[in-house]
Amino acid sequence: MGAPRPRRTARQQAGGGGWQLLVEPAPLTLRYNKPSARIQMCKGAVSMKILMISNHLGVQSGVQRYVQNLLLNLDLTRYQVDLFVGLCPPDQASCAPALEAAGVHIIAVPDNKKARIRALYQHLKTHKDYDIIHYHTASKIGAPVCGMMRVLCPHAKIIVHSHIVYPPMTLTWRAAHLVYQLFADYFLGCGVAAGRFVFGDHIDRRPNFSVACNAVDQNRFYPNAAARTAIRAQYGITGTERLAGFVGRLNHQKNPLYLIRVFAAMVQQNPRWKLLLVGGGEQEQPMRELAAQLGVADRVLFAGVQNNVPDYMNAFDLFLLPSNFEGSPVTLVEAQGCGVPCLASTNVPGDGSVTELVHFLPLSAPFEEWAKTADSIAPGGPHADYWPTLAAAGYELKTA
């Protein structure tokens, strides 16, 4: 057999020049978070070629942060990885520089579903030599896409990875379950509920299904008193005030208008509360208007999209997540890593609730009950270290 074909990184292909040669020893084990999700393949002296497919390059997406964490902790001297992904939304910072620097080849296409599917079809027509295709999916349309991948790359091992639960279950979803099960080789879910919703009610009984915890980096998300002091000083939070916080997209999924109503009830019960929102989205302006209508606009702070999420998490006395639907949110694990008490809706699956920090209330509960619970679970002050519990449950990135 001849020498492995060299390839260039995305930046080099844009005009930087130079070749990067990746050689794969054999045999190898490609490890996806959990030992039960290992995929073993022997490839001789040739690189194992992996295609990772995700939504977009924006750091505001919990799924994309998970993908970034996964790739940056994979030994990229041993694998040839292409990331097929939508362009970064204009209101978000991009994770592309870190991934390119690590050696990931990024194939960026317009950030809409139809354009991504067309571009993926064209790409796979001419690149059929992938050993593994890892498809991060959260939609019904992902099922026929999975079928397309099987037809175009018949020898690839196809991994489909669910990150979401959003009822109601419909007949089209039931049909999607059958298509996924027909064409995919392995199934991953950020939790059992996410796996069942996207792939079928009994998928967790199959030996080729595993839960891949949304693990985070302990070296980034840990109790940090200096970061807490700095962010609170930056936003004028006094020593007697308590700071509630949120990190994520300001969209329907995260239920941000409900969050504003919860916060207004919190202020009515305890006027020492302030709210700091990290992220952006289409509901930001309606949130501002509702905050003004409820008389709390002067206590709601919009930070926009930020790269230093661990610093902001440390500044919070309480993390709020009243979502309409979720899979297993990365932010909930990040908050626990920083030792921050969390109050979430019961629409958030409990997979990532592995410490005593997390409390749940239904969206049908009175706002006053949310306010009382917030006051009781978040007294303020220094955050404790819960990493022994998180690591034991499989949520530490390096050991998961």
C-alpha positions in Angstrom: 0.0 0.0 0.0 1.3 3.5 -0.8 1.9 6.3 1.6 -1.2 7.9 3.2 -2.5 10.8 1.2 -1.6 14.1 2.8 -4.2 16.8 3.4 -4.3 20.4 4.4 -6.1 22.1 7.3 -9.0 24.5 6.5 -6.8 27.5 7.0 -4.0 26.1 4.7 -6.5 25.3 2.0 -7.6 29.0 2.1 -4.1 29.9 1.0 -1.7 29.2 3.8 0.2 26.4 2.1 2.0 23.4 3.6 0.7 19.9 4.2 -0.1 18.0 7.3 0.4 14.2 7.2 -1.6 12.2 9.7 -0.6 8.5 10.2 -2.8 6.1 12.2 -1.3 3.2 14.1 -3.4 0.1 14.4 -5.4 -1.3 16.0 -7.1 1.7 17.6 -10.1 2.4 19.8 -12.1 5.6 19.2 -13.6 6.5 22.5 -16.9 8.5 22.7 -17.3 9.5 26.3 -18.5 6.2 27.8 -16.6 2.9 27.7 -19.8 1.3 26.5 -19.9 3.5 23.4 -16.5 2.4 22.1 -16.1 1.7 18.4 -13.1 -0.5 17.4 -11.8 -0.6 13.9 -8.5 -1.9 12.5 -7.1 0.3 9.7 -3.4 -0.8 9.3 -1.1 2.2 8.9 -3.8 4.5 7.4 -5.5 7.3 9.3 -9.0 6.7 10.5 -11.1 9.3 8.7 -14.0 10.8 10.7 -16.7 13.2 9.5 -18.4 15.1 12.4 -21.7 16.8 11.4 -23.1 19.6 13.6 -25.3 22.7 13.4 -23.0 25.7 13.3 -19.8 27.1 14.7 -21.4 29.5 17.3 -20.1 29.1 20.9 -23.6 30.0 22.2 -24.9 26.6 21.2 -24.6 23.9 24.0 -24.3 21.2 21.3 -21.5 23.0 19.5 -19.6 23.5 22.8 -20.0 19.8 23.4 -18.7 19.0 19.9 -15.8 21.4 20.5 -14.9 19.8 23.8 -15.1 16.4 22.2 -12.8 17.3 19.3 -10.3 19.2 21.4 -9.9 16.2 23.7 -9.6 13.6 20.9 -6.0 12.8 20.0 -6.0 14.6 16.6 -2.5 13.3 15.8 -4.2 9.9 15.4 -7.4 10.7 13.6 -8.2 12.7 10.5 -11.3 14.7 11.4 -13.5 16.8 9.1 -16.2 19.0 10.8 -19.1 19.7 8.5 -21.0 22.6 10.0 -23.1 25.7 9.3 -21.4 29.1 9.3 -21.3 30.9 12.6 -24.4 33.0 13.2 -23.6 36.8 13.0 -24.5 37.4 16.7 -22.1 34.7 18.0 -18.4 34.2 18.4 -17.0 31.3 16.4 -15.2 28.2 17.8 -13.4 27.7 14.5 -10.0 29.2 15.4 -9.5 26.8 18.4 -10.6 23.8 16.3 -8.4 24.8 13.3 -5.4 25.3 15.5 -5.9 21.8 16.9 -5.9 20.3 13.3 -9.6 19.9 12.6 -10.5 20.5 9.0 -13.7 22.6 8.9 -16.2 22.5 6.1 -18.4 25.5 6.7 -21.7 25.9 4.7 -24.6 28.3 4.9 -26.4 28.0 8.2 -29.8 26.8 7.1 -31.2 23.2 6.8 -31.8 23.0 3.1 -28.4 24.5 2.2 -26.6 22.2 4.6 -28.3 19.1 3.3 -27.5 20.0 -0.3 -23.9 20.7 0.5 -23.6 17.5 2.5 -24.9 15.5 -0.4 -22.4 17.1 -2.8 -19.6 16.5 -0.3 -20.3 12.9 0.3 -20.7 12.2 -3.5 -17.0 12.9 -3.8 -15.7 11.9 -0.4 -16.9 8.4 0.2 -13.9 7.2 2.2 -15.0 8.1 5.7 -14.6 5.3 8.3 -16.9 7.0 10.8 -19.7 9.6 10.4 -20.8 11.1 13.7 -24.1 13.0 13.1 -25.3 15.3 15.9 -29.1 15.5 15.2 -32.2 16.8 16.9 -34.8 16.7 14.1 -37.0 14.5 12.0 -35.2 15.6 8.9 -32.1 13.9 10.2 -33.6 10.5 9.5 -33.6 10.8 5.7 -30.2 12.5 5.9 -29.0 9.4 7.7 -30.4 7.3 4.9 -28.6 9.5 2.4 -25.3 9.0 4.3 -25.7 5.3 4.2 -26.3 5.2 0.4 -23.4 7.5 -0.3 -20.9 6.0 2.2 -22.0 2.4 2.5 -18.8 1.3 4.3 -18.9 4.0 7.0 -19.9 3.3 10.6 -22.8 5.9 11.2 -23.2 7.2 14.7 -26.3 9.3 15.3 -26.3 11.5 18.5 -29.5 13.0 20.0 -29.3 16.2 22.1 -32.9 17.1 22.5 -36.4 16.2 23.8 -39.3 18.4 22.7 -42.8 16.9 22.8 -45.3 16.2 21.6 -44.4 12.9 19.9 -46.0 12.7 16.4 -46.5 10.1 13.7 -43.7 11.7 11.7 -41.4 11.3 14.6 -42.5 7.6 14.9 -41.6 7.2 11.2 -38.2 8.9 11.8 -37.5 6.4 14.5 -37.8 3.5 12.0 -35.5 5.3 9.5 -32.8 6.0 12.0 -32.9 2.4 13.3 -32.7 1.1 9.7 -29.6 3.1 8.6 -27.5 3.9 11.7 -25.0 1.6 13.3 -24.7 3.3 16.7 -26.9 5.5 18.8 -25.9 8.1 21.4 -28.0 10.3 23.6 -27.1 13.1 26.0 -29.5 11.2 28.2 -31.9 8.3 28.0 -34.9 10.6 27.4 -33.1 12.3 24.5 -32.3 8.9 23.0 -35.8 7.6 23.3 -37.3 10.8 21.8 -35.2 10.9 18.6 -34.6 7.2 18.1 -37.5 5.3 19.6 -39.0 4.3 23.0 -36.9 1.2 23.5 -33.6 2.4 22.0 -31.9 2.2 25.4 -32.5 -1.6 25.4 -30.2 -2.0 22.4 -26.6 -2.9 22.9 -25.6 -0.3 20.3 -27.1 2.6 22.3 -25.1 4.5 24.9 -25.6 7.6 27.0 -22.8 10.1 26.2 -22.8 12.5 29.2 -22.4 16.2 28.4 -19.1 16.4 30.2 -17.3 19.7 30.8 -13.8 20.7 31.5 -13.0 20.8 35.2 -10.0 23.1 34.5 -12.4 25.7 33.2 -15.7 25.3 35.2 -14.7 25.3 38.8 -15.4 27.6 41.8 -13.3 30.7 41.2 -13.5 33.5 43.8 -11.4 35.9 41.7 -13.6 35.6 38.6 -16.7 36.0 40.8 -15.4 39.2 42.3 -14.3 40.6 38.9 -17.5 40.0 37.0 -19.7 41.3 39.9 -17.5 44.4 40.1 -17.8 44.9 36.3 -21.6 45.0 36.5 -21.9 46.9 39.8 -23.2 44.1 42.0 -22.7 45.1 45.6 -21.9 42.8 48.4 -25.5 42.8 49.7 -27.1 42.0 46.3 -27.8 38.6 45.0 -27.3 37.8 41.3 -29.4 35.4 39.3 -28.1 34.4 35.9 -28.8 32.7 32.6 -26.5 31.5 29.8 -27.8 30.5 26.4 -29.9 31.5 23.4 -32.8 33.9 24.1 -35.3 31.9 22.1 -38.5 29.9 22.6 -36.8 26.8 23.8 -35.2 28.6 26.8 -38.5 30.3 27.7 -37.0 33.7 28.4 -40.2 35.7 28.9 -41.2 33.2 31.6 -37.8 33.8 33.1 -38.5 37.6 33.3 -41.8 36.9 35.1 -40.1 34.6 37.5 -37.4 37.3 38.2 -40.1 40.0 38.7 -41.6 37.8 41.4 -38.2 37.2 43.0 -37.7 41.0 43.2 -41.1 41.5 44.7 -40.2 39.0 47.5 -36.6 40.1 47.9 -35.5 43.5 46.2 -31.8 42.5 46.6 -32.0 40.4 43.4 -30.5 41.3 40.1 -30.5 39.3 36.8 -27.6 38.9 34.4 -28.3 37.4 31.0 -25.4 36.0 28.9 -26.4 35.3 25.3 -28.5 36.8 22.5 -31.5 35.9 20.4 -34.7 36.9 18.8 -36.5 37.3 22.1 -34.1 39.9 23.6 -36.2 42.9 22.7 -39.5 41.4 24.0 -37.6 40.6 27.2 -36.5 44.2 27.6 -40.1 45.4 27.0 -41.6 42.9 29.5 -39.0 43.8 32.1 -39.9 47.5 31.7 -43.6 46.6 31.9 -43.1 44.7 35.2 -40.9 47.4 36.7 -37.6 45.5 36.9 -35.8 46.8 33.8 -33.2 48.6 36.0 -32.3 45.2 37.6 -32.0 43.2 34.4 -28.5 43.2 32.8 -27.9 42.0 29.2 -24.3 41.0 28.7 -24.7 39.6 25.2 -22.6 36.7 23.9 -19.5 36.1 26.0 -16.5 33.7 25.6 -15.6 33.6 29.3 -18.7 31.7 30.4 -16.9 30.2 33.4 -16.3 33.7 34.9 -20.0 34.6 34.5 -21.1 31.3 36.0 -19.0 32.0 39.0 -20.5 35.4 39.4 -24.0 34.0 39.8 -25.7 33.2 43.1 -28.4 31.2 41.2 -28.6 29.8 37.7 -32.1 29.9 36.2 -33.3 27.5 33.4 -37.1 27.5 33.0 -36.9 25.9 29.5 -39.9 24.7 27.5 -37.8 21.7 26.4 -34.2 20.4 26.6 -32.1 17.3 26.0 -29.5 17.4 28.8 -28.3 21.0 28.9 -24.5 21.6 29.0 -25.1 24.8 31.0 -26.6 22.9 33.9 -23.5 20.8 34.2 -21.3 23.9 33.8 -23.2 25.7 36.6 -22.8 22.7 39.0 -19.1 22.6 38.1 -18.8 26.2 39.4 -20.8 25.3 42.5 -23.8 27.4 41.6 -27.3 26.5 42.9 -29.7 25.8 39.9 -33.5 26.2 39.5 -34.9 24.6 36.4 -38.3 23.6 35.0 -39.4 20.0 35.1 -39.2 20.1 31.3 -35.5 19.8 31.8 -34.6 16.1 32.0 -32.9 15.1 35.2 -29.9 13.3 33.6 -27.5 16.2 34.3 -28.8 16.8 37.8 -26.1 14.9 39.7 -25.6 17.1 42.7 -27.8 18.6 45.4 -27.4 22.0 43.7 -30.2 21.4 41.2 -33.9 22.0 42.0 -36.9 21.6 39.7 -40.3 23.3 39.6 -43.1 22.8 37.0 -43.9 25.7 34.7 -47.5 25.5 36.1 -46.2 26.5 39.5 -47.0 30.1 40.6 -44.3 32.6 40.1 -44.3 33.2 43.8 -43.3 29.6 44.4 -40.4 30.0 42.0 -39.4 33.2 44.0 -39.6 31.5 47.4 -37.6 28.5 46.1 -34.9 30.8 44.6 -34.5 32.6 47.9 -34.3 29.4 49.9 -31.7 27.6 47.7 -29.4 30.6 46.9 -28.2 32.4 50.0 -25.2 33.9 48.2 -21.5 33.7 49.2 -18.6 31.5 48.1 -19.4 28.4 46.0 -18.5 24.9 47.2 -16.6 22.3 45.1 -18.9 19.5 43.7 -16.4 18.0 41.3 -15.9 14.7 43.1 -19.6 14.0 42.6 -19.7 15.3 39.0 -16.6 13.3 38.1 -17.9 10.1 39.7 -21.1 10.5 37.6 -19.1 10.8 34.3 -19.3 14.5 33.8 -15.5 15.4 33.9 -14.3 15.7 30.3 -10.8 14.2 30.7 -12.1 11.1 32.5 -15.6 10.6 31.1 
